Structure formats: structure tokens, C-alpha cells
Amino acid sequence: MIRSSHMYTENFVCLQADTDAGFLEEADRFKFLALVSEAKTVFSFRLHAYSLTLRRTLLLIETASPPGAVVRFLQNAYYQYLTDKYPSESHALKTHYIEQKVWNRHFFVELCKFIHLSPCFEGLCSLPSEWKWSSYDSYIHFKPASLTDRALLYSFFPAETQRALRTFHEREMKSGTDAGDLFAIYTSYLASMHAINHKTSLSSFNQPQSNASFFLSENFCCTIESIS
């Protein structure tokens, strides 16, 4: 298993899925998280951070299995759930899963922060603590039965861990910067970190970026289409 003093393996990744209209009501998010819990049992992975928003699902996982196996399990199980629940509707889910490898501790911490701030970037809340469909609340209000594996992120912060984590996540949101501007700043920062680590030219980022601008095309994992 990964320890905080080690470099991260190719199976330590952040998975992003486009989920426009993927959650039609609150119960659907509960179901998806139940499926994530089931997948953890099947594939024995650690879930370090997650966020479910209107536009995307973000999962930061550490798995001994190929990440694509986890993706396929979640996609197929959730599609079956939607089909059973809404039989009169036509489901044509084209979920593009993008895989971003995590190569060191600093990038891991910044990705956790990006995941937890994602609802703020989408204008769903002013502070990450106001959005219940992420792992953030379990970090700042320790919950023994949490779906999230919190030990690794906690290990990077000093005493008064939960207060330090809150400060780390929320100081930018309290700066008065517009959420859209902060999103652009943060994704550019993550792209710069990637370029420095891989000695890659930043020219590939000098063009209009999508909401997943730091998820590079070279890290594309798989596309799974389910059509009824």
C-alpha cells in the first residue's frame, strides 16, 4: 500500500467523469456513493477524496487493480440502476472517464483541494463545507463511518489537523476572488505543476481550457457507452 513517504504508483489516480444529468435527484447520489462503497469491497481500493456535482464526478483513488476495472464496475452498475429506476426514459449515457496520475505528495494534496473546491467553482456553494456531496465534511468533522480513507491527507498537516485542513481549503474562497477566476487560476497552477514534473512545454495549455484543463489528453483512460 502507498505510504506518505513513498512516490505514488501508476494506480494512484484521480478519475473524472462528465456527469451532466447523471444525477436526476438526491437519491441518485446516495445510490452512486453506495456503489462506490461496494466497489471498494470488490477492488480493495482506497478513496482519498471525492466530489459529486452537477457537471462532474471526481474520485481520487489508490488501487492495486487497473483503474479501468473500477470505472467499468461503477459505470455499468449505475447505468443498470438508472434503467431500473426510470424504465420509461431513454438512457444514452456516454461517460468519458479521464485518468490523472498522481506522482508526488504535493500534487496529491492539491488534487484533494481541487476536488473539495469543485462545488464552489460550479457556483453550487460559497464554501466547500456547504456541499454535502463530497468528502470534505468527513475531513473537517471526523466521522468514524466515513466512506473516505483520510489518514494520508491528515498526515501532511500538523497538530489541530482539522482546523489546518479547513484553513488550507477555505482561505482562497474567503479572499473575495470570483469562483470562476479562482477556478482558472487553480487549473493553470495544476497544469504548471504537471509541466514542471514532466518537463513538458506549457504551450499545450495556451488555448481555451475546458473544466478539466489539467486532465491531459495523454492520461485519457477510457470511454464507456451504455445505450438502451
N, CA and C of each residue as an Amber inpcrd file, in Angstrom:
protein
   684
   0.8320000  -1.1870000   0.0000000   0.0000000   0.0000000   0.0000000
   0.8780000   1.2530000   0.0000000   0.2800000   2.3570000  -0.4480000
   1.0140000   3.6120000  -0.5110000   1.2210000   4.1640000   0.8900000
   2.3840000   4.6720000   1.1550000   2.6600000   5.3710000   2.3980000
   3.1130000   6.7840000   2.0470000   2.9610000   7.6910000   2.9960000
   3.2170000   9.0990000   2.7040000   4.6610000   9.3730000   2.3220000
   5.5750000   8.4900000   2.6610000   6.9810000   8.7170000   2.3430000
   7.3770000   8.1550000   0.9890000   6.4320000   7.5410000   0.2920000
   6.7490000   6.8820000  -0.9720000   6.2380000   7.6890000  -2.1570000
   6.8400000   7.4870000  -3.3190000   6.2790000   8.0200000  -4.5550000
   5.0390000   7.2050000  -4.8860000   4.1850000   7.7630000  -5.6960000
   2.9030000   7.1410000  -5.9800000   2.9860000   6.2680000  -7.2290000
   2.2010000   5.2200000  -7.2630000   2.2440000   4.2820000  -8.3640000
   1.3000000   4.7020000  -9.4640000   1.3660000   3.9910000 -10.5790000
   0.5070000   4.3090000 -11.7130000  -0.9620000   4.0660000 -11.4000000
  -1.2550000   3.3350000 -10.3400000  -2.6370000   3.0730000  -9.9580000
  -3.1190000   3.9940000  -8.8460000  -2.4090000   5.0700000  -8.6210000
  -2.8270000   6.1140000  -7.6950000  -3.2800000   7.2740000  -8.5780000
  -4.5890000   7.3860000  -8.7800000  -5.0860000   8.2800000  -9.8220000
  -6.3160000   9.0650000  -9.3790000  -6.5360000  10.1760000 -10.0840000
  -7.7720000  10.9220000  -9.9470000  -8.6080000  10.6480000 -11.1920000
  -9.8210000  10.1410000 -10.9910000 -10.7250000   9.8300000 -12.0900000
 -11.7920000  10.9110000 -12.1820000 -12.0000000  11.4140000 -13.3880000
 -13.0690000  12.3750000 -13.6200000 -14.0650000  11.8120000 -14.6130000
 -15.3440000  11.9860000 -14.3250000 -16.4140000  11.5870000 -15.2430000
 -17.3210000  12.7780000 -15.4820000 -17.6620000  13.0320000 -16.7410000
 -18.6650000  14.0380000 -17.0650000 -20.0190000  13.4770000 -16.6680000
 -20.7460000  14.1960000 -15.8340000 -21.9890000  13.6380000 -15.3120000
 -23.1660000  14.6010000 -15.4940000 -23.1850000  15.3350000 -16.5950000
 -24.3440000  16.1740000 -16.8760000 -25.5970000  15.3030000 -16.8800000
 -26.5820000  15.6910000 -16.0630000 -27.8600000  14.9600000 -15.9530000
 -27.6710000  13.5290000 -15.4630000 -26.5160000  13.2220000 -14.9010000
 -26.2840000  11.8740000 -14.4020000 -26.9620000  11.6200000 -13.0730000
 -27.2290000  12.6970000 -12.3190000 -27.9170000  12.5850000 -11.0420000
 -29.2180000  13.3590000 -11.1560000 -30.3010000  12.6440000 -11.3360000
 -31.5870000  13.2840000 -11.5860000 -32.2630000  13.7440000 -10.3020000
 -31.9210000  13.1190000  -9.1930000 -32.4620000  13.5370000  -7.9050000
 -31.4920000  13.1190000  -6.8110000 -31.7710000  13.5710000  -5.5890000
 -30.8410000  13.3450000  -4.4850000 -30.5830000  11.8610000  -4.2410000
 -31.6250000  11.0490000  -4.3850000 -31.4760000   9.6130000  -4.1400000
 -30.4440000   8.9870000  -5.0780000 -30.2610000   9.5640000  -6.2600000
 -29.2970000   9.0190000  -7.2150000 -27.8720000   9.1930000  -6.7060000
 -27.5990000  10.2990000  -6.0400000 -26.2720000  10.4880000  -5.4660000
 -26.0250000   9.5110000  -4.3220000 -27.0470000   9.2830000  -3.5020000
 -26.9130000   8.2810000  -2.4440000 -26.5880000   6.9140000  -3.0530000
 -27.2650000   6.5710000  -4.1330000 -27.0310000   5.2840000  -4.7840000
 -25.6220000   5.2000000  -5.3480000 -25.1600000   6.2540000  -5.9770000
 -23.8170000   6.2240000  -6.5520000 -22.7730000   6.0140000  -5.4610000
 -22.9250000   6.6920000  -4.3300000 -21.9680000   6.5170000  -3.2380000
 -22.0470000   5.1100000  -2.6560000 -23.2430000   4.5320000  -2.6440000
 -23.3770000   3.1390000  -2.2010000 -22.6250000   2.2080000  -3.1460000
 -22.6680000   2.5120000  -4.4370000 -21.9410000   1.7050000  -5.4140000
 -20.4340000   1.8820000  -5.2650000 -19.9970000   3.0870000  -4.9190000
 -18.5730000   3.3080000  -4.6550000 -18.1390000   2.4630000  -3.4620000
 -18.9740000   2.4270000  -2.4250000 -18.6640000   1.6050000  -1.2580000
 -18.5790000   0.1250000  -1.6360000 -19.4930000  -0.3190000  -2.4800000
 -19.4610000  -1.7080000  -2.9430000 -18.2040000  -1.9750000  -3.7680000
 -17.8530000  -1.0150000  -4.6240000 -16.6500000  -1.1690000  -5.4540000
 -15.3960000  -1.2520000  -4.5950000 -15.3750000  -0.5190000  -3.4870000
 -14.2210000  -0.5850000  -2.5870000 -14.0550000  -1.9970000  -2.0240000
 -15.1660000  -2.6650000  -1.7530000 -15.1110000  -4.0360000  -1.2580000
 -14.6190000  -4.9940000  -2.3350000 -15.0860000  -4.7880000  -3.5620000
 -14.7270000  -5.6840000  -4.6660000 -13.2650000  -5.5180000  -5.0680000
 -12.8050000  -4.2550000  -5.1670000 -11.4800000  -3.9950000  -5.7200000
 -10.4480000  -3.5850000  -4.6720000 -10.8690000  -3.4420000  -3.4300000
  -9.9440000  -3.1260000  -2.3220000  -9.1280000  -1.8670000  -2.5980000
  -9.8060000  -0.8060000  -3.0170000  -9.0850000   0.4500000  -3.2190000
  -9.3660000   1.4130000  -2.0780000  -8.4990000   2.4150000  -1.9730000
  -8.7040000   3.4920000  -1.0170000  -9.2780000   4.7020000  -1.7530000
 -10.2530000   5.3300000  -1.1370000 -10.8500000   6.5480000  -1.6850000
 -10.3850000   7.7120000  -0.8250000  -9.4870000   8.5330000  -1.3680000
  -8.9000000   9.6260000  -0.5900000  -9.7250000  10.9100000  -0.6590000
 -10.4590000  11.1130000  -1.7320000 -11.3050000  12.3090000  -1.8570000
 -12.3140000  12.0650000  -2.9640000 -13.4800000  12.7170000  -2.8430000
 -14.4680000  12.6240000  -3.9130000 -15.3630000  13.8570000  -3.8950000
 -16.0000000  14.0980000  -5.0280000 -16.9720000  15.1760000  -5.1490000
 -17.9610000  14.8160000  -6.2470000 -19.2470000  14.9750000  -5.9510000
 -20.3060000  14.7620000  -6.9370000 -21.0000000  16.0890000  -7.1580000
 -20.8820000  16.6510000  -8.3530000 -21.5400000  17.9150000  -8.6630000
 -22.4480000  17.7310000  -9.8690000 -23.0020000  18.8300000 -10.3440000
 -23.8930000  18.7550000 -11.4940000 -23.1440000  18.3880000 -12.7630000
 -21.8890000  18.8020000 -12.8760000 -21.1350000  18.6360000 -14.1200000
 -20.2130000  17.4260000 -14.1280000 -19.6910000  17.0620000 -12.9550000
 -18.6800000  16.0060000 -12.9830000 -18.6010000  15.2820000 -11.6570000
 -18.0900000  14.0690000 -11.7540000 -17.7590000  13.2600000 -10.5960000
 -16.2430000  13.1280000 -10.5390000 -15.6780000  13.3730000  -9.3760000
 -14.2320000  13.2660000  -9.1850000 -13.9580000  12.2700000  -8.0710000
 -13.1040000  11.2990000  -8.3560000 -12.7200000  10.2790000  -7.3860000
 -11.2050000  10.1720000  -7.3650000 -10.5970000  10.3660000  -6.2130000
  -9.1510000  10.1990000  -6.0650000  -8.9280000   8.8750000  -5.3520000
  -8.4420000   7.8830000  -6.1090000  -8.3530000   6.5280000  -5.5780000
  -6.9360000   5.9820000  -5.6400000  -6.6950000   5.0090000  -4.7880000
  -5.4410000   4.2550000  -4.7490000  -5.8310000   2.7950000  -4.8650000
  -5.4830000   2.1680000  -5.9740000  -5.9640000   0.8200000  -6.2300000
  -4.8720000  -0.0910000  -6.7520000  -4.8890000  -1.3410000  -6.3160000
  -3.9630000  -2.3330000  -6.8480000  -4.4640000  -2.8700000  -8.1820000
  -5.7570000  -2.6970000  -8.4430000  -6.3390000  -3.1300000  -9.7150000
  -6.1880000  -2.0260000 -10.7510000  -6.2580000  -2.3440000 -12.0380000
  -6.2520000  -1.2970000 -13.0570000  -7.4280000  -0.3530000 -12.8260000
  -7.2210000   0.9630000 -12.8570000  -8.3180000   1.9050000 -12.6150000
  -9.5150000   1.6790000 -13.5350000  -9.2570000   1.2100000 -14.7600000
 -10.3540000   0.9770000 -15.6970000 -11.3520000  -0.0460000 -15.1900000
 -10.9060000  -1.0130000 -14.3910000 -11.8150000  -2.0170000 -13.8420000
 -12.7950000  -1.3790000 -12.8740000 -12.3070000  -0.4320000 -12.0700000
 -13.1760000   0.2980000 -11.1480000 -14.1810000   1.1360000 -11.9260000
 -13.7000000   1.7930000 -12.9770000 -14.5580000   2.6200000 -13.8180000
 -15.6860000   1.7900000 -14.4180000 -15.3430000   0.6520000 -14.9900000
 -16.3520000  -0.1860000 -15.6450000 -17.4060000  -0.6750000 -14.6470000
 -16.9530000  -1.0530000 -13.4550000 -17.8920000  -1.5080000 -12.4360000
 -18.8890000  -0.4140000 -12.0980000 -18.3940000   0.8050000 -11.8280000
 -19.2770000   1.8990000 -11.4430000 -20.2050000   2.2950000 -12.5820000
 -19.6540000   2.3700000 -13.7900000 -20.4670000   2.7680000 -14.9440000
 -21.5970000   1.7710000 -15.1870000 -21.2630000   0.5170000 -15.2310000
 -22.2730000  -0.4970000 -15.5520000 -23.3250000  -0.6270000 -14.4480000
 -22.8760000  -0.5870000 -13.1840000 -23.8180000  -0.7150000 -12.0730000
 -24.7450000   0.4920000 -11.9900000 -24.2030000   1.6810000 -12.2200000
 -25.0460000   2.8720000 -12.1310000 -25.9950000   2.9620000 -13.3160000
 -25.5340000   2.5710000 -14.4740000 -26.4200000   2.5560000 -15.6420000
 -27.5910000   1.5950000 -15.4160000 -27.3070000   0.4260000 -14.8360000
 -28.3700000  -0.5350000 -14.5550000 -29.3670000   0.0450000 -13.5560000
 -28.8550000   0.7560000 -12.5740000 -29.7210000   1.4090000 -11.5880000
 -30.6460000   2.4210000 -12.2640000 -30.1030000   3.2580000 -13.1490000
 -30.9270000   4.2440000 -13.8450000 -31.9830000   3.5750000 -14.7200000
 -31.5750000   2.5160000 -15.3980000 -32.5110000   1.8040000 -16.2660000
 -33.6630000   1.2020000 -15.4740000 -33.3620000   0.6410000 -14.3160000
 -34.4020000   0.0520000 -13.4780000 -35.3060000   1.1110000 -12.8670000
 -34.7330000   2.2250000 -12.4950000 -35.4970000   3.2670000 -11.8020000
 -36.3420000   4.1010000 -12.7570000 -35.8090000   4.3540000 -13.9540000
 -36.5190000   5.1900000 -14.9290000 -36.7240000   4.3910000 -16.2240000
 -37.5190000   3.3300000 -16.1920000 -37.6550000   2.4480000 -17.3670000
 -38.3000000   3.1240000 -18.5620000 -39.0920000   4.1600000 -18.3440000
 -39.7850000   4.8080000 -19.4530000 -38.9170000   5.8300000 -20.1710000
 -37.7560000   6.1050000 -19.6170000 -36.8670000   7.0970000 -20.2220000
 -35.7670000   6.4060000 -21.0140000 -35.3260000   7.0950000 -22.0500000
 -34.2290000   6.5760000 -22.8670000 -32.9100000   7.0410000 -22.2710000
 -32.0610000   6.0910000 -21.9480000 -30.7590000   6.4270000 -21.3680000
 -29.6710000   6.1910000 -22.4040000 -28.9550000   7.2300000 -22.7120000
 -27.8120000   7.1190000 -23.6110000 -26.6360000   7.7870000 -22.9140000
 -26.0820000   7.0780000 -21.9510000 -25.0130000   7.6380000 -21.1400000
 -23.6660000   7.4530000 -21.8320000 -23.0360000   8.5380000 -22.1420000
 -21.6910000   8.4920000 -22.7180000 -20.7670000   9.1490000 -21.6990000
 -20.2330000   8.3420000 -20.8360000 -19.4420000   8.8540000 -19.7310000
 -17.9610000   8.7370000 -20.0620000 -17.3130000   9.8620000 -20.1890000
 -15.8980000   9.9030000 -20.5270000 -15.0890000   9.9600000 -19.2380000
 -14.4190000   8.8830000 -18.9420000 -13.5750000   8.8570000 -17.7640000
 -12.1590000   9.2570000 -18.1460000 -11.6390000  10.2020000 -17.4130000
 -10.2860000  10.7000000 -17.6540000  -9.4490000  10.4070000 -16.4200000
  -8.2730000   9.8980000 -16.6500000  -7.4000000   9.4650000 -15.5610000
  -6.2050000  10.3910000 -15.4360000  -6.0310000  11.0070000 -14.2720000
  -4.8640000  11.8330000 -13.9930000  -4.0010000  11.1460000 -12.9500000
  -2.8110000  10.7580000 -13.3370000  -1.9200000  10.0830000 -12.4140000
  -1.4090000  11.0610000 -11.3480000  -1.2260000  10.5410000 -10.1530000
  -0.7180000  11.3270000  -9.0310000   0.7340000  10.9220000  -8.8120000
   1.6590000  11.8400000  -8.9870000   3.0730000  11.4440000  -8.9810000
   3.8290000  11.8290000  -7.7100000   3.3090000  12.7160000  -6.8830000
   4.0060000  13.0160000  -5.6330000   3.0300000  13.5610000  -4.5940000
   3.5360000  13.7710000  -3.4010000   2.6850000  14.1800000  -2.2890000
   2.0650000  15.5490000  -2.5040000   2.8450000  16.4710000  -3.0460000
   2.3300000  17.8290000  -3.2270000   1.1560000  17.8290000  -4.1990000
   1.2880000  17.1060000  -5.2940000   0.1970000  17.0640000  -6.2580000
  -1.0280000  16.3780000  -5.6530000  -0.7960000  15.3560000  -4.8280000
  -1.8910000  14.6830000  -4.1460000  -2.6950000  15.6680000  -3.2940000
  -2.0020000  16.4710000  -2.5020000  -2.6790000  17.4360000  -1.6300000
  -3.4510000  18.4550000  -2.4480000  -2.8400000  18.9390000  -3.5370000
  -3.5120000  19.9450000  -4.3600000  -4.7270000  19.3580000  -5.0760000
  -4.6510000  18.1080000  -5.4910000  -5.8140000  17.4740000  -6.1230000
  -6.9600000  17.3070000  -5.1260000  -6.6350000  16.9330000  -3.8900000
  -7.6750000  16.8550000  -2.8640000  -8.3650000  18.2010000  -2.7120000
  -7.5760000  19.2460000  -2.7030000  -8.1390000  20.5880000  -2.5650000
  -9.0110000  20.9370000  -3.7600000  -8.5420000  20.6380000  -4.9520000
  -9.3270000  20.9210000  -6.1560000 -10.6610000  20.1760000  -6.1160000
 -10.6250000  18.9140000  -5.7280000 -11.8560000  18.1110000  -5.6580000
 -12.8410000  18.7230000  -4.6760000 -12.3530000  19.1270000  -3.5100000
 -13.2440000  19.6650000  -2.4850000 -13.7690000  21.0570000  -2.8390000
 -13.0210000  21.8030000  -3.6310000 -13.4760000  23.1440000  -4.0400000
 -14.3210000  23.1110000  -5.3070000 -14.3880000  21.9690000  -5.9480000
 -15.1110000  21.8700000  -7.2110000 -16.5560000  22.3770000  -7.1240000
 -17.3170000  22.0690000  -6.0690000 -18.6820000  22.6170000  -5.9840000
 -18.7080000  24.1420000  -5.9370000 -17.6890000  24.7340000  -5.3190000
 -17.6010000  26.1970000  -5.2770000 -17.3340000  26.7530000  -6.6650000
 -16.4610000  26.0920000  -7.4210000 -16.1510000  26.5370000  -8.7730000
 -17.3930000  26.5250000  -9.6520000 -18.2970000  25.6030000  -9.4050000
 -19.5200000  25.4940000 -10.2010000 -20.6420000  26.3980000  -9.6920000
 -20.3500000  27.1580000  -8.6380000 -21.3540000  28.0730000  -8.1140000
 -22.4310000  27.4100000  -7.2870000 -22.1730000  26.2080000  -6.7900000
 -23.1650000  25.4700000  -6.0120000 -23.1470000  25.8580000  -4.5380000
 -22.0650000  26.4760000  -4.0940000 -21.9300000  26.8880000  -2.6980000
 -20.8220000  27.9290000  -2.6100000 -20.7740000  28.6100000  -1.4710000
 -19.7340000  29.6160000  -1.2510000 -18.4990000  29.0260000  -0.5900000
 -18.7120000  27.9840000   0.2190000 -17.6230000  27.3040000   0.9020000
 -17.8030000  25.8020000   0.7280000 -16.7200000  25.0460000   0.6640000
 -16.8460000  23.5970000   0.4350000 -17.6190000  22.8890000   1.5390000
 -17.6270000  23.4530000   2.7420000 -18.3550000  22.8350000   3.8510000
 -19.8630000  22.8830000   3.6460000 -20.3350000  23.6910000   2.7020000
 -21.7720000  23.8160000   2.4510000 -22.2950000  22.7680000   1.4720000
 -21.3950000  21.9980000   0.8610000 -21.8020000  20.9880000  -0.1300000
 -21.6320000  19.6050000   0.4770000 -22.7320000  18.8740000   0.6370000
 -22.6570000  17.5950000   1.3480000 -22.2220000  16.4350000   0.4750000
 -22.1520000  16.6300000  -0.8460000 -21.8200000  15.5160000  -1.7360000
 -20.3260000  15.4910000  -2.0650000 -19.5180000  15.5990000  -1.0300000
 -18.0720000  15.4720000  -1.2020000 -17.4970000  14.9040000   0.0860000
 -16.2270000  14.5780000   0.0490000 -15.5560000  14.0190000   1.2210000
 -15.0920000  15.0900000   2.1910000 -15.2600000  16.3630000   1.8440000
 -14.7000000  17.4410000   2.6590000 -15.2340000  17.4290000   4.0870000
 -16.5350000  17.2710000   4.2410000 -17.1340000  17.3350000   5.5640000
 -16.5880000  16.2460000   6.4830000 -16.2970000  15.0750000   5.9170000
 -15.7700000  13.9900000   6.7490000 -14.3600000  14.2910000   7.2450000
 -13.6390000  15.1740000   6.5320000 -12.3010000  15.5680000   6.9630000
 -12.3410000  16.5970000   8.0820000 -13.2360000  17.5800000   7.9670000
 -13.2280000  18.6550000   8.9610000 -14.1380000  18.3550000  10.1530000
 -15.0410000  17.3760000  10.0120000 -15.8560000  16.8820000  11.1230000
 -15.7130000  15.3700000  11.1220000 -14.7200000  14.8760000  11.8070000
 -14.3490000  13.4670000  11.7110000 -15.5510000  12.5700000  11.9630000
 -15.8110000  11.6680000  11.0110000 -16.9270000  10.7330000  11.1120000
 -16.3830000   9.3120000  11.0020000 -16.4950000   8.5340000  12.0580000
 -15.8880000   7.1910000  12.0810000 -16.3200000   6.2920000  10.9370000
 -17.5550000   6.4200000  10.4700000 -18.0570000   5.5100000   9.4360000
 -17.9090000   6.0910000   8.0260000 -16.9920000   6.9950000   7.8490000
 -16.8530000   7.6790000   6.5660000 -16.4470000   6.7360000   5.4420000
 -16.9280000   7.0440000   4.2420000 -16.5270000   6.3150000   3.0430000
 -15.0850000   6.6260000   2.6650000 -14.5910000   7.7590000   3.1320000
 -13.2800000   8.2660000   2.7330000 -12.1640000   7.7120000   3.6100000
 -11.0340000   7.4060000   2.9850000  -9.8210000   6.9980000   3.7080000
  -8.9770000   8.2510000   3.9340000  -8.9320000   8.7290000   5.1650000
  -8.4230000  10.0760000   5.4370000  -6.9960000  10.1390000   5.9740000
  -6.4190000   9.0160000   6.3080000  -5.1390000   9.0200000   7.0180000
  -4.0310000   9.7120000   6.2280000  -3.9720000   9.4980000   4.9190000
  -2.8720000  10.0530000   4.1390000  -2.9310000  11.5800000   4.0910000
  -4.0840000  12.1510000   3.7940000  -4.1800000  13.6170000   3.7530000
  -3.9500000  14.2070000   5.1370000  -4.4870000  13.5870000   6.1660000
  -4.2530000  14.0630000   7.5320000  -2.7620000  14.0910000   7.8630000
  -2.0020000  13.1370000   7.3370000  -0.5870000  13.0100000   7.7000000
   0.2510000  14.1870000   7.2250000  -0.2630000  14.9840000   6.2990000
   0.5060000  16.1080000   5.7700000   0.2490000  17.4060000   6.5250000
  -0.5590000  17.3500000   7.5700000  -0.8850000  18.5490000   8.3240000
  -0.4700000  18.3740000   9.7810000  -0.1610000  19.4750000  10.4490000
   0.3520000  19.4180000  11.8190000  -0.7530000  19.1670000  12.8350000
  -0.4430000  19.4350000  14.0840000  -1.4500000  19.3490000  15.1400000
  -2.6230000  20.2520000  14.7800000  -3.7690000  19.9740000  15.3820000
  -5.0220000  20.6560000  15.0280000  -5.3040000  20.4390000  13.5360000
  -5.2330000  19.1710000  13.1380000  -5.3290000  18.7980000  11.7360000
  -6.5810000  19.3340000  11.0610000  -7.7120000  19.1780000  11.6920000
  -8.9610000  19.5720000  11.0420000  -9.0300000  21.0880000  10.8360000
  -8.5510000  21.8520000  11.8050000  -8.5180000  23.3050000  11.6290000
  -7.5490000  23.6880000  10.5170000  -6.3930000  23.0250000  10.4740000
  -5.4140000  23.3120000   9.4260000  -5.9710000  22.9700000   8.0470000
  -6.7040000  21.8630000   7.9460000  -7.3190000  21.4770000   6.6800000
  -8.3600000  22.4950000   6.2330000  -9.1610000  22.9730000   7.1730000
 -10.1660000  23.9670000   6.8210000  -9.5080000  25.2450000   6.3020000
  -8.4610000  25.6760000   6.9860000  -7.7410000  26.8760000   6.5370000
  -7.1480000  26.6690000   5.1560000  -6.5390000  25.5060000   4.9380000
  -5.9260000  25.1930000   3.6450000  -6.9430000  25.2390000   2.5150000
  -8.1460000  24.7330000   2.7550000  -9.1640000  24.6790000   1.7110000
  -9.9000000  25.9970000   1.5110000 -10.1700000  26.7090000   2.5930000
 -11.1400000  27.7940000   2.5100000 -10.5420000  29.1940000   2.4220000
  -9.2320000  29.3280000   2.5890000  -8.6740000  30.6790000   2.5870000
  -8.8570000  31.3810000   1.2530000  -8.7400000  30.6290000   0.1390000
  -8.9450000  31.2560000  -1.1740000 -10.3960000  31.6960000  -1.3620000
 -11.3350000  30.8610000  -0.8780000 -12.7420000  31.1900000  -1.0500000
 -13.1220000  32.4310000  -0.2590000 -12.3950000  32.7060000   0.8050000
 -12.6760000  33.8750000   1.6370000 -11.9150000  35.1160000   1.1740000
 -11.1490000  34.9790000   0.0930000 -10.3400000  36.1010000  -0.3860000
 -11.1500000  37.1170000  -1.1770000 -12.3720000  36.7290000  -1.5670000
 -13.1980000  37.6300000  -2.3680000 -13.0220000  37.4510000  -3.8550000
 -12.1560000  36.5300000  -4.2680000 -11.9380000  36.2670000  -5.6930000
 -13.1490000  35.5490000  -6.2730000 -13.5630000  35.9450000  -7.4640000
 -14.6820000  35.2830000  -8.1280000 -14.3590000  33.8040000  -8.3280000
 -15.3730000  32.9450000  -8.1100000 -15.1490000  31.4940000  -8.1890000
 -14.6470000  31.0780000  -9.5690000 -15.1760000  31.7130000 -10.6280000
 -14.7230000  31.3850000 -11.9750000 -13.2720000  31.7560000 -12.1890000
 -12.8720000  32.9160000 -11.6740000 -11.4660000  33.3330000 -11.7860000
 -10.5680000  32.4160000 -10.9710000 -11.0470000  32.0400000  -9.7900000
 -10.2500000  31.1580000  -8.9510000 -10.0800000  29.8000000  -9.6070000
 -11.1260000  29.3280000 -10.2740000 -11.0300000  28.0560000 -10.9970000
  -9.9460000  28.1390000 -12.0720000  -9.9380000  29.2270000 -12.8380000
  -8.9420000  29.3930000 -13.9000000  -7.5330000  29.4450000 -13.3210000
  -7.3860000  30.1680000 -12.2220000  -6.0740000  30.2720000 -11.5750000
  -5.6130000  28.8960000 -11.0920000  -6.5260000  28.1720000 -10.4830000
  -6.1480000  26.8940000  -9.8830000  -5.8260000  25.8450000 -10.9320000
  -6.6040000  25.7850000 -12.0090000  -6.3080000  24.7960000 -13.0510000
  -5.0040000  25.1250000 -13.7610000  -4.7030000  26.4230000 -13.9280000
  -3.4180000  26.8190000 -14.5320000  -2.2650000  26.3960000 -13.6270000
  -2.4760000  26.5370000 -12.3280000  -1.4500000  26.1380000 -11.3630000
  -1.1870000  24.6380000 -11.4350000  -2.2480000  23.8440000 -11.4950000
  -2.0820000  22.4040000 -11.5940000  -1.4150000  22.0120000 -12.9070000
  -1.7680000  22.7130000 -13.9840000  -1.1220000  22.4420000 -15.2650000
   0.3680000  22.7600000 -15.1960000   0.7310000  23.8310000 -14.5020000
   2.1410000  24.1900000 -14.3490000   2.8930000  23.1280000 -13.5510000
   2.2550000  22.6150000 -12.5130000   2.8760000  21.5450000 -11.7300000
   3.1400000  20.3260000 -12.5950000   2.1680000  19.9960000 -13.4550000
   2.3280000  18.8460000 -14.3390000   3.4860000  19.0820000 -15.3070000
   3.5560000  20.2830000 -15.8760000   4.6040000  20.5900000 -16.8480000
   5.9830000  20.5260000 -16.2120000   6.1050000  21.0400000 -14.9880000
   7.3910000  21.0160000 -14.2920000   7.8190000  19.5910000 -14.0060000
   6.8920000  18.7790000 -13.5320000   7.2270000  17.4010000 -13.1880000
   7.6230000  16.5890000 -14.4130000   6.9260000  16.8250000 -15.5330000
   7.1730000  16.0380000 -16.7380000   8.0400000  16.7630000 -17.7560000
   8.5440000  17.9460000 -17.3750000   9.3770000  18.7390000 -18.2790000
   8.6650000  18.9320000 -19.6180000   7.3880000  19.2780000 -19.5150000
   6.5330000  19.4690000 -20.6830000   6.3350000  20.9530000 -20.9350000
   6.2880000  21.3370000 -22.1950000   6.0580000  22.7340000 -22.5280000
   4.6590000  23.1580000 -22.1190000   4.5570000  24.3740000 -21.6000000
   3.2490000  24.9030000 -21.2280000   2.4560000  25.3750000 -22.4400000
   3.0530000  25.3230000 -23.6390000   2.3480000  25.7960000 -24.8390000
   1.0640000  25.0160000 -25.0740000   1.0350000  23.7570000 -24.5990000
  -0.1650000  22.9500000 -24.8010000  -1.3450000  23.4670000 -23.9920000
  -1.0710000  24.3740000 -23.0480000  -2.1460000  24.9310000 -22.2260000
  -2.5240000  26.3460000 -22.6640000  -1.8380000  26.8800000 -23.6650000
  -2.0860000  28.2510000 -24.0940000  -3.2410000  28.3380000 -25.0700000
  -4.3450000  27.7490000 -24.7080000  -5.5400000  27.7660000 -25.5250000
  -6.7280000  27.6250000 -24.5930000  -7.9320000  27.9910000 -25.0300000
  -9.0890000  27.9080000 -24.1360000  -9.2060000  26.5220000 -23.5170000
  -9.3890000  26.5120000 -22.2020000  -9.4090000  25.2450000 -21.4790000
 -10.8220000  24.8730000 -21.0670000 -11.0750000  23.5860000 -21.0090000
 -12.3470000  23.0820000 -20.5190000 -12.3000000  23.0340000 -18.9970000
 -13.3930000  22.5810000 -18.3870000 -13.4260000  22.4490000 -16.9410000
 -12.4690000  21.3910000 -16.4310000 -11.8680000  20.6280000 -17.3320000
 -10.9090000  19.5950000 -16.9310000  -9.5480000  19.9050000 -17.5350000
  -9.1640000  21.1870000 -17.5040000  -7.9850000  21.6050000 -18.2540000
  -6.7000000  20.9350000 -17.7880000  -6.6430000  20.5190000 -16.5160000
  -5.4030000  19.8990000 -16.0740000  -5.4200000  18.3940000 -16.2480000
  -6.5350000  17.8460000 -16.7370000  -6.5920000  16.4240000 -17.0550000
  -6.1610000  16.2650000 -18.5130000  -4.9120000  15.9330000 -18.7120000
  -4.3280000  15.9750000 -20.0430000  -4.7940000  14.8200000 -20.9060000
  -4.8340000  15.0610000 -22.2110000  -5.3020000  14.0240000 -23.1290000
  -4.4320000  12.7730000 -23.0630000  -3.1690000  12.9230000 -22.7300000
  -2.2860000  11.7560000 -22.6580000  -2.6980000  10.8050000 -21.5320000
  -3.4990000  11.2970000 -20.5970000  -3.9180000  10.4690000 -19.4790000
  -5.3270000   9.9310000 -19.6520000  -5.8410000  10.0050000 -20.8870000
  -7.1940000   9.5160000 -21.1280000  -7.2610000   8.0460000 -20.7950000
  -8.2400000   7.6800000 -19.9690000  -8.3250000   6.2990000 -19.5040000
  -9.2470000   5.4590000 -20.4010000 -10.5270000   5.8140000 -20.4640000
 -11.4250000   5.0200000 -21.2960000 -12.7640000   5.7170000 -21.4290000
 -13.4730000   5.3690000 -22.4540000 -14.8290000   5.8550000 -22.6720000
 -15.7470000   4.6590000 -22.7250000 -16.7750000   4.6940000 -21.9240000
 -17.7250000   3.5940000 -21.8590000 -19.0860000   4.1260000 -22.2460000
 -19.7130000   3.5300000 -23.2310000 -21.0260000   3.9600000 -23.6790000
 -22.0680000   2.8990000 -23.3440000 -23.1430000   3.3450000 -22.7390000
 -24.2570000   2.4460000 -22.4250000 -25.5070000   3.0250000 -23.0710000
 -26.0940000   2.3210000 -23.9800000 -27.2400000   2.8420000 -24.7240000
 -28.3650000   1.8250000 -24.6670000 -29.5240000   2.2960000 -24.2640000
 -30.6710000   1.3980000 -24.2260000 -31.5900000   1.6840000 -25.3980000
